[in-house]
Amino acid sequence: MNSKINNQPENDRSWQKVIMKYNQPELRKSIWQICNSLIPYLLLWFLMIQSLRISYFITLLLAILASGFLVRLFIIFHDCGHGAFFKSAKANKIVGIILGILAFTPYYKWHNQHQIHHATTGNLDKRGIGDVWTMTVEEYLNSPKLKRIVYKAFRNPFVMFSVGPLYMIFVQNRFSKKYMTKKEKWNMYFTNLALVVIATAMSLLIGLKAYLIIQLPVIVFSHILGLWLFYIQHQFEGVSWHRSSNWDYKTAAIDGSSFLKLPAVLQWFTGNIGFHHLHHLSPRIPNYNLARCQYENDLFKEVKPITLFSTFKALKLSLWDETNRQLVRFGKIRNSVEIGR
């Protein structure tokens, strides 16, 4: 993305003045967004329970729809962690923790890593926390055979979107690590305990089997969609990565984050997160202000969007070619090494 904003002199901070007016959350809009996301989600749970008496196929169809609402609730959870959804820090924390439980995601652990992600996006020297594992061509060619095999498996779309969500749900977000802070650990334990309480209550109410065959599809489908969104936000044709010496915040936001132009329905369910370049430019913009920020300002009109169709092509891009400054497929380096040998 070669945009107008990146053609400005470094001392020109007009973009900061532009986005400031979109940084303020509006209580009315925030409450309405919770209502139009949470109420339908809970209603769909009721309908899924009732549908078990008719056909599990209907239940699965409703589960797909419910997962869309859960993704929308996760965007609110995400905004809360940035302090963008309410002016009150306490309100952001309370709502964020509750929605994190619904999304099987511990609030503090996820957001602490996410803050690191924002500070290091597009920086080749600071990969590894809160991002998708990405190797350079040179790193890949110089890696031991086993590491190449593991990396190639990791970047395989089938593995990424089948094993990946299960790992996130049942391992990554369930077990604490030594490096985590005490607050992160206790919040993870609290989230796990809350999930056990909810699962027990629902099992007593509708039966363990009924609970599992509803909850598992909903949480897995939502994580697949969430993982796809997270992947495409920084892994796309035309993305820009830099070493620390050439890295700057503005370029990382505009050229290192995607502007994913989705159909209106998908844009609604994904809480405008497709305007990810603006979110990285200013994480304090509530999701419901991102579209206005994009379309009301000439400053961002030259940012080239990527399409829904192009995201499928991007799933095949696996390595960063530092020489040609682009993401490439494994097939591009077959002349240099026999992949997977």
Helices and strands as residue ranges (DSSP letters): G 4-7, H 14-20, H 27-51, H 56-81, H 89-102, H 107-120, G 124-126, E 135-136, H 137-141, H 145-154, H 157-160, H 163-167, I 168-172, H 182-206, H 208-234, G 244-246, H 249-254, E 260-261, H 264-269, H 276-281, H 287-295, G 298-300, E 306-307, H 308-314, E 319-321, E 326-328, G 330-333
